[in-house]
């Protein structure tokens, strides 16, 4: 059986208040996202085990007391895997979406950047950098 899926991966995003415009409008959201359409395959036990091994080898070394799959023992990990299902997504189509207030005039675009620059949110700061790169003004 072939199962088709759509996966959304959200990147940088920021709330854009309607109070920042020089006219009446609704609030919105700026964002970057990737949409992947594809088919799903279930991983074999060996594939899942190797995936978990790679995953822990990547993220565990920075922990105070790293616990890798190897340290847990194959028998223990295989027993715990019974509660997990590993899947692979085979892409059939990839779409990249980017909404960075590109539909705004120069004045409102600059107001959005000014307000995002006042924010304490990390994502807002990253959004400003992306918007400035894209700016055609």
N, C-alpha and C positions, 0 to 999 in steps of 0.2 A: 504494500500500500504506500503510495506517495502522498505525503502531507505537505501542503504549501503554507508558508508562513510569511509574515511581515514583521521585521524587527526594527524598532526605532532606537537609535542611539543619540542621546541629547548631549551636545557639547556646551559651549559657553551660552549663557542665557541671562537676560536682565529684564526686569519690569520697567515699563516706560509709562509714566504717569501722564494722564491727559492734562494735568495742571501745568505741564511744561510747554505746551503749545501756545501759540499766539492766537488761537481760534478754538472754538468748541469742537471737541472730538472725544473719542473714547480712549481709555487706557489700552495698552497693548503689551506685547512681549517681543523682545528681540531675541534671536536664537540662531544657533547653528545645529544642524542635525543630519544624520545619515540614516537613510531607510534602506534596508536590505530585504529584498524579496528572495525567497529561495525554498528549497525543499529540505526536509528534515530527515536525518539518518540517526538511528540509535547507535551509540558507541558499543563496541564489544567490551567485555570486562577488562581485557588487556589494554584496550585503547583508553578506557576510563582510568585505570590504574596508572598508566603512563602520564596521562593528563594531570592527574592529581599530584603525581611525583614532580612534574615540571612546575606546577603551580606553587607547591610548597617550597621547592628549591628556589623559586624566584622571590617569594615574599617572606619566608621564615628567617633567612640569615640576619635580617635587621632586628629581630626580636631578641629580648634579653636571654631567653632560654629556648633557642630554636628547636622545633619539633618537625622534622622532615618525615616523609613517608617511610624512608629507610629506617629511621630511628623507631618508628611505631611498629615496624615488623609487617611483613607481607600478609601474614595470616589475619592479624587484627584489622588491617586496612580492607582486605577483601571482605571480611565479615561486616564492617561498617558500610561498605559500598552497596550492600543489599538495600539500604535506605536511600540510595541515590540513583538517578537516571542520567547518564551522559548523552548529550545530543550534539550532532554536528549540523551546521546549516550550510548547505551548498548553494551559494549565491546564483541567482538567475538574472537579477537586475539590482543595480545599486543607484540610488538617487541621493544627491547632496542638496540640502536645503540651507539657505542662508537668508535670514531676514534681519537686516541691520539698519532699519529706518531709511533705506535707500529710496523709498517713495516720498520722502519729505523734502520740502524746499530747503534751501541753504540756511535760512534763518532758524527754522524749527530743528533742523539737523544739528546745528551748533548748540541750540538750547538743550537738546537731549544730551549731547556730549557734556556740556557744562554741568548739568544736574547729575549725570552718572559719575563725573569726577568728584563730586562732593560726597558720594556714598562711601561707607565703610566696608561694603561688601566686596570681596575679592573678585567675584565674577563681573561685577560692574566695572572694575578697573580694567579687566581683560577685554571686556566688551568695548570700552572706549578705544583701546589700542586697535582693535579690529575695525571699528568704525572709521577711525582716522586713516587707516590703510586704504579702505575702500572709498573714501571721500573723493568726489570729483570736483569739489568746490575749491 
